[in-house]
Amino acid sequence: KEGKMKRREFLGTVAAAGATLAASRALAGPATTGLRSNFSFKKEDTPVILEVAINGSATKKVNATAPETPAEIAQQAIECLDAGAAIVHAHTNKPMEDPDAAAQVYIEAFEPVRRKHPHAILYPTANFDPAVYQKSRTPWRPEIQSGHYRKMAEAGAANMVLFDTGVYDEKGMIPKKGFWWYGFWPGDQEIVLDVCKDLGTGASISVFEPGWMKNVVAMARAGILPRGAKVIMYFADYNWAGMAPPIPEALQLYLHMIEGLDLKWSVGMVGGDIMDTPLARMALERGGNFRVGLEDWWTGPSNLEQLKRAKELINKVGRPIVNGDEAIKYLDIPFAATRPKA
């Protein structure tokens, strides 16, 4: 009898928690029931935005086609945009303690791209040095690690910034006391949000674990997600620590977590080909996107070949690919220098 009472109390607690969650969802957007509401979208009216992460830490020693110099980065970015990509993410792999100097290398790489593709969505990685992390277990200060974003945006080179999440408070913010360190400090987040707010850049938000998606949901409910933000959910096979495996159930978990929220999202595969998993097609069938490129699949074919294969899959599913000013309007990135005129 006592066991039945405890069970009823437990079920009552669960029901109350569910009601609270349902109520909070209603504040975030139109709540849905059952599976993710993007089952009901029209494929022909829901565009795909293709992102190519052209290098990451991949060098020519790993893949002969990897771009390394600013000129090579510019050339491959232009080629990918010419081929139908909407977003290019790149690393210069030249971290510096002077954030202005670090920004200048990116500006050198991005300026030719911006001239050829004025409405391209371009964004860099954080200004961090893995060797410093490994030696001292301490990152550079936020004004160094994230200080290059503002200069790049002011130069018109980058209209999106990287926004990595970690373990945050109930509003999705890094707590200033007692926080668990992933590598980005409270100051990093403040800098990123200030650049987004002041200059209108979009934000590419990384999600490596389910807890990180909780941060995104918290920020959305608190109304502090930057305008023009998108989410990338990263998956990896079992030979990688961290990240969910590339199985439908894992993506379905994330989609349940963002149920009722108007978020643009993509899937990515670390250390392999996203198109060799069920997730690329599943994302397309649920209204999402996926990204390709040598940063994620560094031993694979060239960026252009990966992009070509991605387009073939998208065409089979029957959704339109958009880029340029249409992609900016779809993501609603307010960055003035690249915002198309009404």
N, C-alpha and C positions, 0 to 999 in steps of 0.2 A: 504493500500500500504506500509506504514511504517512497519507494522507488517510482511508483506511478505519479505521486505528487511532484517529485522533483522533475520528472519528465515533462509534466504539464507546465511546470514553472519555466523549464527550459524552452519549450515550444512557444510559450507566451512571450518570452524574451525575444526569441527569433522573430516572431510575428510583429512585435513592436518595432524591432530594428528594421524589418522590411518595410513597414509603413513609413518610418522616418526617412529611409532611403528613397522610397517612391516620391515622397513629398519634396525632398531636396532635388530630385531629378526634374520635377515639374518647374522648379525655379531656373534650372539650367537651360531648358528648352522643351520642345514638345515631346513628352515621354511616350515611349512605345511599349508594346507588349510582345512577349515571345522573343523571337530572334531579332537580330538587327534590322531596323526598318528599311535599310537600303535594298531589301529584297524587292521593294515596290518601285524602284526607280526605272526610268526608261533608258535603255542603253544608248539609244541614238541621241538622247538629250544630255547625257552625262559624260563630259570629256575626260580624257586621260591626259595627265601631265607627266611626261617622261623626264626622269632625272638621271643624269650620268655623273657618277663620282669618278673623275678621270684618272686619279692616281693614288690618293692616300699616301701611305708610306711605301708604295711599290716603286722600285727603281728599275733601271734597265738590267740590273743583275738578276732581278726576279722575272721581269717580262721586258723583252726587247722593245715593245711598243709603248712602254710607259713614258709619259712626258715628265721631264725633270726641270729644265730651265724655264724662265718666264716666257721665252719665245715659243718653246715647245708646248707649254701649257696653253698659251694663246691660240696656237695653231689647232691643237686638238679640240679645244673648246669651240672654236669657230666651225670646225668640221662636224662636230656633234650637233651644234645648233642648226647648221645647214641641212643636216640629215633628219631633223624633226624633233630634237630634244628641246625642252622648255627650260630646264634647270641644269646648270653645271656647278658641281661642287669640286673644289680643288685645294690641294696643299702645295705650298711652295717648298715645304720641308727646310725652311731657313728661319727657325725660331731665334729671336733676339731679345735681349733684356731692354732694348730700346724699342717700344711698341711702334713709334713713328717709322723707324727704319724697317721693322717687320712689315708694316702696312705698305711701305713704298715698294717692296718686292711684289706684293700682290697687285698693287696698282699698275706696276709695269706689265704684269701678266694680263690683267683684266682690261686695261684701256683699249688695246686693239680689238678685243672682243666686243666691247661696248660700242666702238665706232661702227663695226660691221653689223651688230645686232643690238640696236639701242633699247629694245624691250626685253632682252634676255634676263633671266633670273640667275644671278651669280652670287655665290657665297663661299667664304673661306672657312678654314677650321680655326680652332683656338690657337693662340700663340703660346705653345708650351713645348718644353724640351724633355723628352722621355729620359734622357741621360741625367738630368737634374733630379727628376722624380726618383730614379733608381738609386742615385748616390745619396741623396739627403732625405728622401721620403717627404719632401716638402715642395709644393708647387710654387711657381712665381706668384708674386702678389697680383691681385685682380687687375690693377691698373696696367700691369705688364701682360698678363695672360689674355685679358679681354680688351686691352686698351687700343688695339689696332682697328677695331670695328668702326669706331666713330670717324677716324681719319679716312678710312676706305669709303664710308658712306658719304662723307662730305665731299670727297673727290668724285662721287658719282659712279665709282667702280663697282661697289657691292650694294645690292638692294635687298639683301637678306643676310641674316647673321645666324651663327650656330648657337643653339640654346640647349645644352645638355642638362638633364635633370638628375637629381640624386635623391636623398631622403630629406623631405621638406616638412613643414608644419601643416596645420589643418587648412591653410590657404594655398598650399603648394609652394611656399617660400622656404628658403633655407633658414632655419632658426639660428640666431646669432649666438646662442648659448647651447652647449651640449649637442651640437649636430654631428652626424656621422660623415666623415670626409670621403667623398668620391674623387675629388680633384678640383672641384669648383666651389669657391668660397662664397659667402653671402655677397661680397662685393662684386664678384663676377656676375651674379644674377642681376644685381642692381644696375651694373653698367649695361648689360644686354637690354634690359627693359627700358632704360633711359634712352639708349640709341634708337630702339624701336619707336618709343613715344615721341622723341624729339625730331627724328629724321624720317620716320615712316617706313623703316625697313620691315620686311617680313621676318619670320623666324622659323628655322628648321629645328624642331624639337625631337631629340633622340629619346627612344624608349627601348632600353635594353632588358628590363625586367618588369614584371607586373606591378611592383611597387612604384616604379617610375610612372606608369600610366595613372596610378592613383594621384600622383602629383599634377599631371595634366588635368585630370578631372577636377581636382581641388582648385587649380588656377582658373579653369573655365567657370566653375561655380562662383568663385570670388570675383569674376569679371576682370581678371588681369592678364589673360592670354593676349599677346600682341595681335593686332589686326594683321591679317595676312599670314598667320601662323599655319604650319602644317606639321604633322606628326609622322615620324618614320619608326615603325616597329621592327626591331632587328631580331633575327633568328639565327641559330647556328646548330650544326650537327653535334653529336654526342662527344666528339673529340675536342670540343671547346668548353671551357669553364664559363658559366654564366649564359644567359639568353635561353629562351625557350627553344625546343627543337622545332624544325620546320614541318609541323603536322597541323592538319585542319583544326584540331581541338584547341591548339594553342592560339591560333588566330581568332577562333570563335570566342575564347575567353576575353581577349582584348576588345572585340567588337561588343560583347555584352557590357564591358566596363564603360565604354563610351556611348552606350545606348542613350538616345535622347539628346545628344550633343551634336551641334553642327560643326564637325571637324573634318578637314581634308586630311587623308591619311594614305600612307604607302607602306609596303613591306620591303624588307631588304634581307639579304642572306650574307652573313660574314663567313668568308672562307670557302665559298662555293657558288654555284649557279642557282639563283632563285627560280629560274625556269625549269630546273630539274626537280623541283618540289611541287606539291599541289598548291602552294600558296600564291604563286603569280596569277594563275587562272582564277583561283578562289577570290583574290582581291578584286580582279576585274569584274567578276560576277556579283560582287557585293558593293560595287560603286567606288572602290579604292584604286590605288595606283601601285606600281612597284618601281624600284630603281635598280639600275645596272651600273657596271663600270669596274675598272681595275682596282679601285679601293677595296671593293668587297670581294671580287673574284679575281685576285691578282695573278693567278696562274692560267687564267682563261684566255680566250681570244681577245683581240683588240677592242677598244671602246666602241669603234664603229661597227664591228661585227656583233658585239653584244647588243648594241642599239638596233641593228637590223633584225636580229632574232626577236627582240622585244616587240617591235612593230608588227612582225608577222603574227605573233600570238594575239596582240591587241586587235588586229584586223579580223582574226578568226572569231573572236568574241563579239565583234561588231560594235565597238565603241569608237567615237571619233578622237583623234589625237589633236590637241591644241598646243600652240606655243606662242611666243611673242606677246603682243598686247592682249590677246585673248586669254592667255594663261595668267597674266597679271590681273585681269579683271575677274577671272574665275577664282583665284586665290584672294582677291581683294587686297593687294599690296598697295598701300597709299604713297609709297616713295615717289616724291614729286618728279625727279629727273626721268623716271621711266614710266610714270603713270600715263596711259593714253588719254588724249583729250576726249571729253564727253561729246 
